[in-house]
Amino acid sequence: MISIVIVQHTKGDLTARAIATLREHTTYPHEIIVVDNASGDGSAERVVRECPGISLIRLETNAGFGAANNAGVRASKGELLLFLNNDTESIEDPLAPVAARFAAQPGLGVLGPRLVNKDRGFQLSAGHLPSFLAEIGDKFLYNAVDREIPGARAIASASFDRERRVGWVTGAALFIRKHLFEALGGFDERFFMYFEDKDLCSRATAAGALVLYCPAPVIVHLRGGSSTAGRSAYLQRVYRESQALYYQKHRPAVEQALLKLYLKVNPVPSYAGTPPQSPPNH
């Protein structure tokens, strides 16, 4: 059985849609655990009403993406886990082929499927583990993709047509063996949002597990569909805090110094007022 953990902070309509499309395309044995990160807008009640048979965990405060998923795992019963964003839609069975792959390959620890945009266009969902130089290169390439510079999309997407070993797969749709997840201590809850998936994959690789990207199955990811507009400055600050924590854990001192220098030259916008309860999704 696969235990599917979906975290939501508001946007219960997206969660209900994610569950409905998943159920439409699979009959593989599974359970769905929705962790509500203190929505306070009726989202929890809506999901219970529209998605019978799920398990709901209500958190009193927005604990962040990793902490909420850890809470879901503690209530899970499956041998495999799927962490799934609530702003996803299934367009084919995402469970049976992955379960078969894990059964056939004992050394496989983490697997990420192909994610695509709503128009079925390319979306970054796996890659090399972060380093200062790698992130600079990725930034140039994917900015070019977003700006639709000719040839950039073809270059970026070329490696996503084949199965390959990778450093990380996105937490928006991440399969992992439950015993491995528990052995690693789960997500590091110091990451409120961002980089917790890369940190988990880095630790899985260090433990000897294979982290794999597969071009099938395919899942639609709405990219920020679970986010609320007007929070750009706050989200940028959270991103940089998580990035700095990742570098402290996994990168050498010289790269930590380079990152600090970069942030000094390119400061994060300040956020005035009380930090919003940002949805902890990717």
Sequence and secondary structure as in RCSB ss.txt:
>XXXX:A:sequence
MISIVIVQHTKGDLTARAIATLREHTTYPHEIIVVDNASGDGSAERVVRECPGISLIRLETNAGFGAANNAGVRA
SKGELLLFLNNDTESIEDPLAPVAARFAAQPGLGVLGPRLVNKDRGFQLSAGHLPSFLAEIGDKFLYNAVDREIP
GARAIASASFDRERRVGWVTGAALFIRKHLFEALGGFDERFFMYFEDKDLCSRATAAGALVLYCPAPVIVHLRGG
SSTAGRSAYLQRVYRESQALYYQKHRPAVEQALLKLYLKVNPVPSYAGTPPQSPPNH
>XXXX:A:secstr
 EEEEEEESS HHHHHHHHHHHHHH  S EEEEEEEES  SSHHHHHHHHSTT EEEEESS   HHHHHHHHHHT
   SEEEEE TTEEESS SSHHHHHHHHH TTEEEEEEEEE TTS B   EES   HHHHHHHHHHHHHHHTT T
THHHHHHGGGGS EE SEE TTEEEEEHHHHHHTTSS TT SSSSHHHHHHHHHHHTT EEEEEEEEEEEE SST
TS TT HHHHHHHHHHHHHHHHHHHS HHHHHHHHHHHHHS      SS        
